[in-house]
């Protein structure tokens, strides 16, 4: 750990990242989750070596903040002593209930392990950027639809067999479908796509692949299940492996097969029928109770993804007393507790400690980074602003609307677009409508009363919303200029 990763990289245990409040490390346990005892140990390490703030990210990773170069080394030693194996290399992610959910279509872990091994065997890890990732989704109660990835594989069942829908560059809604294939072909397409990305450089992602490359990937589907995917492939080619002489070996990084280039129409047609109504259903929140057959899992979220380490220690200790066998990290900034004898007891304790225990909690609609005083880069007290808005305007924060409160223009907590973004800079708290923290604000207020400006916007929604209209739809009717004016009033 004698070098710090650059911003935008993944701050793994072996490569902490410099932030405004010191170094940050991110941990992804290898084997599903960790024991309550291990989480207590991590919390105690965070208190000793960091600033006492722990986080669970939107992708379900654990972060420890406020480290120094020396304390990061000590933390790494203590993680090793706790016996927590952490993931390295290209992330190949599965759902938080993978392998234990009776409702999942297939256990995604064997395929994920095969893909990880194939990536390593191909020597791709060092050639790919730190943000490149793969998702293998077995379906079930907690899908990975909300998680973006360079390559996505989602389980499907047809004709009493398991198939994998392969898509690229996006989440469950936005990713572009390529093909529906068996597990072997899914592995091979994934590695082929990542080879193409690696050839373009460490800044590249699958979104940078050309249409010809996408068409060549989509064309290699084998034994497409007739009940799910019509036989529409012009080439009717089978997917081979990466052994010498296979169809893929000539196309690992190239864009065509010379005079046998695949028509782009094949890529457009292959694998589209599986993206039907079943995939358009909203993803279930990780907060609440989940039936695992003989027992249940309890999902509890961290408000804004962050909690004092002592609160996590206290929660894990109570979980241990209630017989918890394992704690799994979940996308959506949540923790899943398995094996509890009395889930409702832990749920009540978690609420008293300040955790989110209700999926309808308005704090789930707000994304807020640490801000001031925790982060030196922050210009506004993001968490205080978020808490005020959540308490005073709770009824207006419906599921259609996301509010992002960012301490600075980097937008670390939510790089994507939000309906409303408050961003701190030298002018105070700027408002961005339907944009990111990097965009030019349309209006400003002093940081100390930014929540008042948002309350004005939300009050206008309350007064002007049509029956059955969502908050987001009402905002669209009000228009960016009108929203900015509402925010500016009463300065």
RODO-2510 file (C-alpha; in nm, 4 decimals, decimal comma):
residues 491
     n   res          X          Y          Z
     1     x     0,0000     0,0000     0,0000
     2     x     0,2716     0,2464    -0,0855
     3     x     0,0726     0,4066    -0,3643
     4     x    -0,2773     0,5521    -0,3665
     5     x    -0,5238     0,4850    -0,6425
     6     x    -0,6404     0,7742    -0,8546
     7     x    -0,9914     0,9140    -0,8214
     8     x    -1,2359     0,7134    -1,0223
     9     x    -1,0515     0,3902    -0,9548
    10     x    -1,1834     0,1270    -0,7171
    11     x    -1,0288     0,1793    -0,3723
    12     x    -0,9535    -0,1832    -0,2862
    13     x    -0,7878    -0,2843     0,0378
    14     x    -0,4531    -0,3007    -0,1428
    15     x    -0,5001     0,0388    -0,3117
    16     x    -0,6757     0,2964    -0,0914
    17     x    -0,8075     0,6096    -0,2596
    18     x    -0,7459     0,9642    -0,1436
    19     x    -1,0647     1,1535    -0,0577
    20     x    -1,1422     1,4757     0,1213
    21     x    -1,1482     1,3030     0,4600
    22     x    -0,8410     1,0852     0,4151
    23     x    -0,7943     0,7483     0,2504
    24     x    -1,0863     0,5242     0,1625
    25     x    -1,0831     0,1452     0,1258
    26     x    -1,3552    -0,0755    -0,0163
    27     x    -1,4087    -0,4383     0,0841
    28     x    -1,6003    -0,7041    -0,1079
    29     x    -1,6029    -1,0348     0,0816
    30     x    -1,5505    -1,3393    -0,1389
    31     x    -1,7824    -1,5883     0,0277
    32     x    -2,1242    -1,4257     0,0226
    33     x    -2,1050    -1,2398     0,3497
    34     x    -1,9370    -1,2142     0,6879
    35     x    -2,0179    -1,3211     1,0411
    36     x    -2,1477    -1,0766     1,3030
    37     x    -1,8166    -1,1202     1,4848
    38     x    -1,6259    -1,0152     1,1731
    39     x    -1,8442    -0,7068     1,1220
    40     x    -1,7827    -0,6102     1,4838
    41     x    -1,4106    -0,6523     1,4235
    42     x    -1,4239    -0,4341     1,1132
    43     x    -1,6140    -0,1674     1,3031
    44     x    -1,3552    -0,1673     1,5801
    45     x    -1,0783    -0,1379     1,3193
    46     x    -1,2607     0,1566     1,1601
    47     x    -1,2734     0,3265     1,4997
    48     x    -0,9058     0,2641     1,5650
    49     x    -0,7658     0,3481     1,2229
    50     x    -1,0213     0,5651     1,0418
    51     x    -1,2594     0,8449     1,1250
    52     x    -1,5250     0,6069     1,2559
    53     x    -1,7475     0,6281     0,9446
    54     x    -1,8468     0,3092     0,7626
    55     x    -2,0497     0,2861     0,4447
    56     x    -2,2335     0,0382     0,2263
    57     x    -2,2347     0,1512    -0,1362
    58     x    -2,5115     0,1410    -0,3955
    59     x    -2,3464    -0,1736    -0,5386
    60     x    -2,3247    -0,3407    -0,1985
    61     x    -1,9606    -0,2882    -0,1062
    62     x    -1,8331    -0,2017     0,2417
    63     x    -1,6216     0,1129     0,2783
    64     x    -1,4077     0,2448     0,5634
    65     x    -1,3157     0,6125     0,5565
    66     x    -1,0680     0,8541     0,7071
    67     x    -0,7560     0,6381     0,6930
    68     x    -0,3914     0,7420     0,6706
    69     x    -0,1193     0,5582     0,4825
    70     x    -0,0026     0,3918     0,8018
    71     x    -0,3464     0,3174     0,9442
    72     x    -0,4557     0,1665     0,6108
    73     x    -0,1726    -0,0855     0,6423
    74     x    -0,2779    -0,1681     0,9965
    75     x    -0,6373    -0,2065     0,8840
    76     x    -0,5322    -0,4504     0,6108
    77     x    -0,3437    -0,6589     0,8677
    78     x    -0,6507    -0,6720     1,0907
    79     x    -0,8777    -0,7709     0,8017
    80     x    -0,6400    -1,0604     0,7349
    81     x    -0,6437    -1,1536     1,1033
    82     x    -1,0244    -1,1619     1,0971
    83     x    -1,0057    -1,4161     0,8160
    84     x    -1,2080    -1,2054     0,5731
    85     x    -1,1164    -1,2966     0,2161
    86     x    -1,1818    -1,0035    -0,0162
    87     x    -1,2370    -1,0072    -0,3908
    88     x    -0,9602    -0,9035    -0,6255
    89     x    -0,9485    -0,8688    -1,0018
    90     x    -1,2409    -0,7863    -1,2299
    91     x    -1,5618    -0,7852    -1,0201
    92     x    -1,8011    -1,0631    -1,1189
    93     x    -2,1009    -0,9883    -0,8998
    94     x    -2,3970    -1,2031    -0,7986
    95     x    -2,7112    -1,1163    -0,6035
    96     x    -2,7099    -1,0861    -0,2246
    97     x    -2,9292    -1,3970    -0,1852
    98     x    -2,7419    -1,6024    -0,4456
    99     x    -2,7562    -1,9727    -0,3704
   100     x    -3,0044    -1,9464    -0,0817
   101     x    -3,3129    -1,7905    -0,2423
   102     x    -3,5797    -2,0555    -0,3147
   103     x    -3,7278    -1,8244    -0,5790
   104     x    -3,4130    -1,7795    -0,7882
   105     x    -3,4129    -1,9366    -1,1333
   106     x    -3,0563    -2,0620    -1,1016
   107     x    -2,7692    -2,0344    -0,8588
   108     x    -2,5425    -1,7828    -1,0366
   109     x    -2,2301    -1,8557    -0,8331
   110     x    -2,0889    -2,1482    -1,0366
   111     x    -2,1088    -1,9493    -1,3606
   112     x    -1,9636    -1,6413    -1,1883
   113     x    -1,6698    -1,8483    -1,0649
   114     x    -1,6101    -1,9895    -1,4131
   115     x    -1,6176    -1,6401    -1,5644
   116     x    -1,3704    -1,5117    -1,3031
   117     x    -1,1359    -1,8001    -1,3743
   118     x    -1,1619    -1,7451    -1,7503
   119     x    -1,0837    -1,3728    -1,7103
   120     x    -0,7740    -1,4570    -1,5083
   121     x    -0,6632    -1,7280    -1,7512
   122     x    -0,6969    -1,4816    -2,0375
   123     x    -0,4740    -1,2303    -1,8557
   124     x    -0,7346    -0,9563    -1,8790
   125     x    -0,7323    -0,8181    -1,5249
   126     x    -0,4275    -0,5960    -1,5711
   127     x    -0,5519    -0,4767    -1,9110
   128     x    -0,8980    -0,3654    -1,7993
   129     x    -0,9891    -0,0501    -1,6122
   130     x    -1,0854    -0,0678    -1,2436
   131     x    -1,4509     0,0121    -1,3119
   132     x    -1,5098    -0,2741    -1,5563
   133     x    -1,7504    -0,5282    -1,4083
   134     x    -1,9696    -0,8297    -1,4812
   135     x    -2,3055    -0,9197    -1,3242
   136     x    -2,4407    -1,2759    -1,3117
   137     x    -2,8026    -1,2608    -1,1950
   138     x    -2,9864    -1,5768    -1,0963
   139     x    -3,3157    -1,3919    -1,0465
   140     x    -3,5332    -1,4329    -0,7394
   141     x    -3,6480    -1,1923    -0,4719
   142     x    -3,3501    -0,9570    -0,4964
   143     x    -3,2296    -0,9198    -0,8531
   144     x    -2,9309    -0,7213    -0,9758
   145     x    -3,1416    -0,5164    -1,2189
   146     x    -3,0451    -0,1843    -1,0594
   147     x    -2,6703    -0,2514    -1,0842
   148     x    -2,4885    -0,1382    -1,3978
   149     x    -2,2243    -0,3602    -1,5554
   150     x    -2,0199    -0,3986    -1,8707
   151     x    -2,1583    -0,7492    -1,9242
   152     x    -2,4799    -0,8836    -1,7711
   153     x    -2,5937    -1,2454    -1,7637
   154     x    -2,9448    -1,3155    -1,6341
   155     x    -3,0891    -1,6615    -1,5755
   156     x    -3,3948    -1,7774    -1,7695
   157     x    -3,5766    -2,1092    -1,7750
   158     x    -3,7172    -2,2613    -2,0925
   159     x    -3,7895    -2,6170    -2,1995
   160     x    -3,6809    -2,7439    -1,8548
   161     x    -3,3339    -2,5981    -1,9103
   162     x    -3,1474    -2,2971    -1,7744
   163     x    -3,0364    -2,0329    -2,0229
   164     x    -2,8557    -1,7043    -1,9771
   165     x    -2,9570    -1,3778    -2,1381
   166     x    -2,6418    -1,1793    -2,2172
   167     x    -2,6480    -0,8016    -2,2503
   168     x    -2,3942    -0,5231    -2,2221
   169     x    -2,3381    -0,1702    -2,0984
   170     x    -2,6135    -0,0851    -1,8551
   171     x    -2,8520    -0,2020    -1,5859
   172     x    -3,1438    -0,4401    -1,6163
   173     x    -3,3449    -0,1883    -1,8177
   174     x    -3,0841    -0,0066    -2,0227
   175     x    -2,8345    -0,2801    -2,1150
   176     x    -2,8277    -0,3807    -2,4812
   177     x    -2,9249    -0,7473    -2,5342
   178     x    -2,6885    -0,9691    -2,7312
   179     x    -2,8064    -1,3311    -2,7131
   180     x    -2,9663    -1,6038    -2,5036
   181     x    -2,7235    -1,8905    -2,4568
   182     x    -2,6135    -2,1758    -2,2316
   183     x    -2,3622    -2,1278    -1,9492
   184     x    -2,0555    -2,2210    -2,1558
   185     x    -2,1458    -1,9769    -2,4296
   186     x    -2,2267    -1,7080    -2,1723
   187     x    -1,8795    -1,7416    -2,0275
   188     x    -1,7194    -1,7260    -2,3717
   189     x    -1,9167    -1,4218    -2,4874
   190     x    -1,8271    -1,2425    -2,1644
   191     x    -1,4558    -1,3022    -2,2066
   192     x    -1,4736    -1,2139    -2,5774
   193     x    -1,6412    -0,8818    -2,4953
   194     x    -1,3830    -0,8025    -2,2287
   195     x    -1,1006    -0,8856    -2,4696
   196     x    -1,2431    -0,6315    -2,7111
   197     x    -1,2621    -0,3743    -2,4316
   198     x    -0,9040    -0,4464    -2,3218
   199     x    -0,7803    -0,3888    -2,6748
   200     x    -0,9225    -0,0361    -2,6610
   201     x    -0,7331     0,0534    -2,3421
   202     x    -0,7877     0,0797    -1,9681
   203     x    -1,0310     0,3693    -1,9998
   204     x    -1,2662     0,1676    -2,2223
   205     x    -1,5945    -0,0064    -2,1428
   206     x    -1,8340    -0,2191    -2,3449
   207     x    -2,0269     0,0968    -2,4296
   208     x    -1,7269     0,1865    -2,6478
   209     x    -1,7518    -0,1252    -2,8666
   210     x    -1,8499    -0,0715    -3,2274
   211     x    -2,1745    -0,1926    -3,3809
   212     x    -1,9791    -0,4473    -3,5821
   213     x    -1,8190    -0,5848    -3,2685
   214     x    -2,1574    -0,6074    -3,0956
   215     x    -2,3059    -0,7837    -3,3960
   216     x    -2,0230    -1,0371    -3,3978
   217     x    -2,0767    -1,1089    -3,0277
   218     x    -2,4531    -1,1414    -3,0744
   219     x    -2,4208    -1,3810    -3,3660
   220     x    -2,2599    -1,6649    -3,1723
   221     x    -2,5657    -1,8078    -3,0026
   222     x    -2,6074    -2,1828    -2,9755
   223     x    -2,9205    -2,3889    -2,9215
   224     x    -3,1418    -2,0851    -2,8528
   225     x    -3,4491    -2,2094    -2,6609
   226     x    -3,7425    -2,2030    -2,9068
   227     x    -3,9990    -2,1167    -2,6392
   228     x    -3,8094    -1,7996    -2,5502
   229     x    -3,6186    -1,6939    -2,8576
   230     x    -3,7347    -1,7395    -3,2176
   231     x    -3,4902    -1,8965    -3,4606
   232     x    -3,3974    -1,5736    -3,6377
   233     x    -3,0228    -1,5971    -3,6602
   234     x    -2,9093    -1,5551    -4,0216
   235     x    -2,5875    -1,7441    -3,9554
   236     x    -2,7232    -2,0066    -3,7141
   237     x    -2,3718    -2,0290    -3,5799
   238     x    -2,2781    -2,2093    -3,2639
   239     x    -2,0728    -2,0563    -2,9893
   240     x    -1,7419    -2,2251    -2,9458
   241     x    -1,4803    -2,1853    -2,6772
   242     x    -1,1534    -1,9960    -2,6832
   243     x    -0,9563    -2,3015    -2,7855
   244     x    -0,7509    -2,2693    -3,0998
   245     x    -0,9588    -2,3051    -3,4109
   246     x    -1,2880    -2,2173    -3,2459
   247     x    -1,5185    -1,9543    -3,3997
   248     x    -1,4367    -1,7107    -3,1194
   249     x    -1,0607    -1,7433    -3,1387
   250     x    -1,0504    -1,5403    -3,4593
   251     x    -1,2743    -1,2733    -3,3155
   252     x    -1,1315    -1,2148    -2,9699
   253     x    -1,0537    -0,8498    -3,0374
   254     x    -1,1367    -0,7956    -3,4018
   255     x    -1,4454    -0,6376    -3,5497
   256     x    -1,5311    -0,8805    -3,8271
   257     x    -1,4612    -1,2174    -3,9862
   258     x    -1,3394    -1,0696    -4,3092
   259     x    -1,5754    -1,1707    -4,5865
   260     x    -1,8078    -1,3400    -4,3364
   261     x    -1,9004    -1,0354    -4,1313
   262     x    -2,2267    -1,0717    -3,9452
   263     x    -2,5203    -0,8542    -4,0407
   264     x    -2,6042    -0,5943    -3,7770
   265     x    -2,9633    -0,7149    -3,8038
   266     x    -2,8661    -1,0333    -3,6255
   267     x    -2,7425    -0,8404    -3,3261
   268     x    -3,0605    -0,6372    -3,3286
   269     x    -3,2834    -0,9448    -3,3321
   270     x    -3,1036    -1,1899    -3,1064
   271     x    -3,2231    -1,2156    -2,7501
   272     x    -3,4852    -0,9438    -2,7470
   273     x    -3,7921    -1,1440    -2,6515
   274     x    -3,6729    -1,2159    -2,2979
   275     x    -3,6866    -0,8444    -2,2084
   276     x    -4,0601    -0,8585    -2,1641
   277     x    -4,2979    -0,7597    -1,8884
   278     x    -4,1344    -0,9817    -1,6282
   279     x    -3,8103    -0,7836    -1,6499
   280     x    -3,9889    -0,4482    -1,6486
   281     x    -4,1196    -0,4974    -1,2957
   282     x    -3,9655    -0,2591    -1,0408
   283     x    -3,6788    -0,4105    -0,8462
   284     x    -3,7710    -0,5040    -0,4915
   285     x    -3,6137    -0,3023    -0,2135
   286     x    -3,3505    -0,4867    -0,0070
   287     x    -3,5228    -0,3561     0,3084
   288     x    -3,7614    -0,5906     0,4890
   289     x    -3,8140    -0,9653     0,5314
   290     x    -3,7286    -1,2266     0,2682
   291     x    -3,8530    -1,5852     0,2764
   292     x    -3,5690    -1,8359     0,2469
   293     x    -3,7781    -2,1473     0,3008
   294     x    -3,6778    -2,2710     0,6442
   295     x    -3,5910    -1,9220     0,7693
   296     x    -3,5922    -1,5560     0,6721
   297     x    -3,3451    -1,2817     0,5905
   298     x    -3,3886    -0,9332     0,7319
   299     x    -3,2780    -0,6381     0,5207
   300     x    -3,1728    -0,3160     0,6932
   301     x    -3,0271    -0,0135     0,5111
   302     x    -2,7814     0,2543     0,6154
   303     x    -2,9263     0,6045     0,5779
   304     x    -2,7514     0,7596     0,2780
   305     x    -2,5262     0,4524     0,2856
   306     x    -2,3363     0,5710     0,5919
   307     x    -2,3294     0,5030     0,9645
   308     x    -2,0959     0,5593     1,2595
   309     x    -1,8958     0,2416     1,3132
   310     x    -2,0193     0,2165     1,6707
   311     x    -2,3804     0,1898     1,5512
   312     x    -2,2839    -0,0975     1,3218
   313     x    -2,0963    -0,2646     1,6066
   314     x    -2,4017    -0,2371     1,8307
   315     x    -2,6315    -0,3728     1,5600
   316     x    -2,4013    -0,6659     1,4798
   317     x    -2,3688    -0,7499     1,8515
   318     x    -2,7476    -0,7622     1,8883
   319     x    -2,7721    -0,9747     1,5742
   320     x    -2,5196    -1,2184     1,7190
   321     x    -2,7267    -1,2436     2,0383
   322     x    -3,0296    -1,3278     1,8219
   323     x    -2,8440    -1,6119     1,6488
   324     x    -2,7495    -1,4426     1,3211
   325     x    -2,5271    -1,6750     1,1202
   326     x    -2,4221    -1,4394     0,8417
   327     x    -2,4501    -1,0790     0,7273
   328     x    -2,4552    -1,0148     0,3529
   329     x    -2,3967    -0,6822     0,1819
   330     x    -2,6696    -0,5856    -0,0639
   331     x    -2,7034    -0,3332    -0,3480
   332     x    -2,9094    -0,0423    -0,2259
   333     x    -2,6757     0,0337     0,0663
   334     x    -2,8179    -0,2458     0,2791
   335     x    -2,7252    -0,5381     0,5042
   336     x    -2,9050    -0,8740     0,5051
   337     x    -2,9073    -1,0665     0,8334
   338     x    -2,9499    -1,4441     0,8054
   339     x    -3,0453    -1,6977     1,0721
   340     x    -3,2135    -1,4616     1,3186
   341     x    -3,4342    -1,6160     1,5871
   342     x    -3,6397    -1,2963     1,6203
   343     x    -3,6095    -1,0685     1,3141
   344     x    -3,8627    -0,8187     1,4467
   345     x    -3,6524    -0,7629     1,7583
   346     x    -3,3468    -0,6696     1,5512
   347     x    -3,5637    -0,4561     1,3250
   348     x    -3,6811    -0,2509     1,6230
   349     x    -3,3272    -0,2162     1,7570
   350     x    -3,2032    -0,1058     1,4151
   351     x    -3,4685     0,1641     1,3917
   352     x    -3,3693     0,2952     1,7358
   353     x    -3,0063     0,3125     1,6191
   354     x    -3,1040     0,5243     1,3168
   355     x    -3,1001     0,2579     1,0452
   356     x    -3,3623     0,2403     0,7695
   357     x    -3,6047    -0,0457     0,8359
   358     x    -3,8985     0,0538     0,6147
   359     x    -3,8710     0,0518     0,2325
   360     x    -4,1043     0,3534     0,2266
   361     x    -3,8655     0,5597     0,4413
   362     x    -3,8120     0,8934     0,2574
   363     x    -3,4382     0,8649     0,3180
   364     x    -3,4272     0,5898     0,0548
   365     x    -3,5138     0,8527    -0,2086
   366     x    -3,2219     1,0783    -0,1120
   367     x    -2,8573     1,0172    -0,1997
   368     x    -2,6132     1,2209     0,0083
   369     x    -2,2342     1,2064     0,0303
   370     x    -2,0564     1,2795     0,3643
   371     x    -2,0198     1,6523     0,2857
   372     x    -1,8942     1,8902     0,5534
   373     x    -1,7482     1,8504     0,8082
   374     x    -1,6571     1,4873     0,7278
   375     x    -1,5085     1,5545     0,3834
   376     x    -1,2612     1,8333     0,3152
   377     x    -1,3876     1,8604    -0,0436
   378     x    -1,7435     1,9278     0,0680
   379     x    -1,8896     2,2788     0,0587
   380     x    -2,2258     2,2074     0,2247
   381     x    -2,3498     1,9951     0,5180
   382     x    -2,5118     1,7319     0,2973
   383     x    -2,6373     1,4941     0,5641
   384     x    -2,7975     1,7712     0,7704
   385     x    -2,9727     1,9039     0,4578
   386     x    -3,0894     1,5548     0,3641
   387     x    -3,2223     1,4821     0,7121
   388     x    -3,4193     1,8079     0,7193
   389     x    -3,5763     1,7382     0,3803
   390     x    -3,6609     1,3796     0,4777
   391     x    -3,8338     1,4925     0,7959
   392     x    -4,0194     1,7952     0,6629
   393     x    -4,1147     1,6789     0,3131
   394     x    -4,1462     1,3042     0,3605
   395     x    -4,4882     1,2747     0,1935
   396     x    -4,3611     1,4243    -0,1325
   397     x    -4,0591     1,2018    -0,1857
   398     x    -4,2295     0,9226    -0,3795
   399     x    -4,0561     0,6420    -0,5655
   400     x    -4,0518     0,8380    -0,8927
   401     x    -3,8117     1,0981    -0,7591
   402     x    -3,4460     1,0873    -0,6580
   403     x    -3,2849     1,3785    -0,4764
   404     x    -2,9047     1,3989    -0,4769
   405     x    -2,7254     1,6152    -0,2213
   406     x    -2,3585     1,6478    -0,3159
   407     x    -2,0934     1,8307    -0,1172
   408     x    -1,9052     1,9230    -0,4343
   409     x    -1,9239     1,8879    -0,8106
   410     x    -1,7523     1,5485    -0,8138
   411     x    -2,0812     1,3777    -0,7301
   412     x    -1,9136     1,0736    -0,5743
   413     x    -2,2293     0,9304    -0,4150
   414     x    -2,4412     0,9440    -0,7315
   415     x    -2,2585     0,9977    -1,0630
   416     x    -2,5793     0,9599    -1,2629
   417     x    -2,8677     1,1945    -1,3335
   418     x    -3,1185     1,2819    -1,0602
   419     x    -3,4462     1,4696    -1,0806
   420     x    -3,3078     1,7278    -0,8360
   421     x    -2,9444     1,7730    -0,7342
   422     x    -2,8115     2,0083    -0,4692
   423     x    -2,4410     2,0703    -0,5147
   424     x    -2,2058     2,2741    -0,2987
   425     x    -1,9568     2,5199    -0,4457
   426     x    -1,8123     2,8644    -0,3704
   427     x    -2,1546     3,0230    -0,4361
   428     x    -2,3448     2,8102    -0,1851
   429     x    -2,5894     2,5284    -0,2613
   430     x    -2,6654     2,5135    -0,6313
   431     x    -2,9698     2,3404    -0,7795
   432     x    -2,9399     2,1214    -1,0887
   433     x    -3,2645     2,0048    -1,2479
   434     x    -3,2589     1,6653    -1,4203
   435     x    -2,8808     1,6468    -1,4321
   436     x    -2,5685     1,5528    -1,2411
   437     x    -2,3578     1,7313    -0,9816
   438     x    -2,1141     1,8264    -1,2591
   439     x    -2,3761     2,0318    -1,4448
   440     x    -2,4097     2,4101    -1,4173
   441     x    -2,6635     2,4938    -1,1416
   442     x    -2,9766     2,6805    -1,2451
   443     x    -3,0139     2,8593    -0,9100
   444     x    -2,8382     2,9088    -0,5759
   445     x    -2,9207     2,9469    -0,2088
   446     x    -2,6944     2,9676     0,0956
   447     x    -2,6042     2,6174     0,2069
   448     x    -2,7586     2,6588     0,5506
   449     x    -3,1113     2,6934     0,4114
   450     x    -3,0931     2,4784     0,0993
   451     x    -3,3547     2,2497     0,2557
   452     x    -3,5951     2,5452     0,2632
   453     x    -3,5529     2,5920    -0,1107
   454     x    -3,6277     2,2250    -0,1763
   455     x    -3,9299     2,2482     0,0539
   456     x    -4,0634     2,5240    -0,1723
   457     x    -4,0303     2,2979    -0,4757
   458     x    -4,1967     2,0070    -0,3023
   459     x    -4,4770     2,2320    -0,1752
   460     x    -4,5453     2,3332    -0,5359
   461     x    -4,5694     1,9654    -0,6239
   462     x    -4,8209     1,9148    -0,3434
   463     x    -5,0318     2,2058    -0,4648
   464     x    -5,0068     2,1401    -0,8373
   465     x    -4,9972     1,7643    -0,8751
   466     x    -5,2843     1,6067    -1,0695
   467     x    -5,4641     1,3083    -0,9270
   468     x    -5,2499     0,9982    -0,9756
   469     x    -4,9544     1,2009    -1,1034
   470     x    -4,6074     1,1194    -0,9740
   471     x    -4,3752     1,3790    -0,8265
   472     x    -4,1373     1,3358    -1,1200
   473     x    -4,4142     1,3935    -1,3752
   474     x    -4,5260     1,7051    -1,1906
   475     x    -4,1704     1,8396    -1,1885
   476     x    -4,1513     1,7886    -1,5627
   477     x    -4,4662     1,9953    -1,6080
   478     x    -4,3293     2,2732    -1,3877
   479     x    -4,0199     2,2956    -1,6086
   480     x    -3,6578     2,3667    -1,5187
   481     x    -3,6999     2,7443    -1,5139
   482     x    -4,0029     2,7293    -1,2869
   483     x    -3,8301     2,4883    -1,0500
   484     x    -3,5233     2,7120    -1,0307
   485     x    -3,7412     3,0101    -0,9439
   486     x    -3,9151     2,8148    -0,6681
   487     x    -3,5765     2,7243    -0,5228
   488     x    -3,4535     3,0855    -0,5279
   489     x    -3,7515     3,2407    -0,3522
   490     x    -3,7389     3,3803     0,0032
   491     x    -3,3617     3,4236     0,0133
***
